[in-house]
């Protein structure tokens, strides 16, 4: 760890237990704790340590979005300043109640700030918390932990997690930006959908030749850029054509190269053309669906971008988006964004969404949480009356992999696996990622 003083900040809406957690971590009563919402207004900071590692811990006031008073604005400004100075953020939520708009607002903001943060679900000692846990897991945060600040439950585990993140967060930049820290973003699609123009829009300069002539890009072109403090490698590929239209050897090898790059990618952006002759308007072709199927079988996260929306009327865009989503009914977990690479509309959003789906694929759900959320639904809808044992556990990430353990694997049909995947998705999202489920015989 460097000489830089590590900084940990606790944020959350009022009355979730931030000051109680602060006092427990620093091991003495510093912050005032009451039942009254909004007691803490100023930032309180004190040096503390865990496992021999020193860091500054900051308690903040409660974030309130609807209160437009002068003092509320100042509290919110103090929170934002604290977060921008933080190395690691503890986002504390009240597990005894359903998440509110303010919880979602804070979570979305922390995702955009792109600093390491941990969602700490507080008050799990209360009976009503069990019914609300799954809603907090939908936040899509990489790290979640259930705690009771009042009784100290899992606070040590929370601090272990904080220290592990500090070890990375306070390293000098040259130690962080290693080869394997780059997120590989692969752009694919049929010829002339605007892949090279999208690359240039992302890179904010023309590094790739853009031409009206389909098939200009034949080699895969790689460039690197930094976005939201994340190091990306972007790969622009030649357009994918149907085999029947490949009559040049050079194009054949270009397509093979695209297919070869898919396993090396972390996230795929499949680009479609908003200008379509289909009626009702739908930019998806059979070939696009085949590409999606291939990407998901390879276990890659995917985002779909419909490009050239500047060429269609504004009132047609929503219609086009809805039709595309209907055509994607078997892949309804894939996000679809409307963009214009030429006008640079939606370019930032599609890169950010690529990062989001990658992080979704990294989520790890504990056996206990699965047992409290998904498993009761499965037990209420068994695949056959002969099934006496059914258990679900996560075995891997990128893509999310689950084992469905049962005494009679032969009774579990494909339709039931789709049901299981949908139930997992209902609770935990996994946007942009296929869920791989393996049926395993109980040993």
C-alpha angles and dihedrals in degrees: 000000000000128000090260111116107246115233126206120185130195115211136172143118120293122294099014093120103265094143092045089054091045092053093047093051094048088043096229139072106269107133117059112246122198139150089250114103117241100020093144112064105151125059112261116200130183136164115248138154144219127196089353093306115121123211141158113253118204126197116200137195122262116280113234120178101186098048105094096182119127093247092050090052091051092048091051091048090052090051092051092049091050092050093049089053094045128105093194129015127207107206104200119202132179108249092189090071135043115265114269133212089267091056091052091045093052092045093051091048093050090051090054094046084058098210124135108275135172124208105221110195104209132199095035088149087077117092096230092059094080091067094052103044096091091058091060091049087061089068087088093227115159093223126041130164133178115227145162108218091187095055098028094242111164092347089123089053090049090053091048087056092047092052092049089054094045089056087064100032097059097044116114112265094249089062093052103047099073124150094261092052092069116104108223111221114191120195115202137165144120119305118288098012089124104263095145092045089053090051090052091048091052093047091042091227138069105263094142125058111249118202138162087230110098115237099030092137110065102152122060106252120209127199134164131223141161121237126173088351090302119123111227134188110203121201122198114197139194116267119272112240131185111267091241089063096050106101100146122076092219092058091048091057091045090058092047087053091054091052090046092053095055095079090049093053127091096198131018124210109199108200121208131186117246090205104082136160091211119112121241086033110260122153095198116105129189087256091055090052090050089052090051090050091050093048093050093047087055088054097243129149113243140197125187120217122192103207133199096039086150086074095061131063117266093241090056095055097075089047091051092048093049093048091050091051091050090052088050094054091127089051100037092142091070113098116233121204131187112226144165113208089186094055093033091237116154093359095121090044095054093050090048090048089052089056090046095054091047090055090046089058090054095059116121119200117201122234089243094056092047089050091053098044119022102020097066089055090052093048089052090053107037117183091236140357089248093065109106098166131039126166134164129207135164114243104177152352137236090065105022106246126195135184117218103203118200142152092239113038091172090067093060109092130192092258090058092051088055088052091051092048091050092051091050089049093048090060104031108022106213088191114199093012131102114229112229115206125188121194110224129189115239108251 
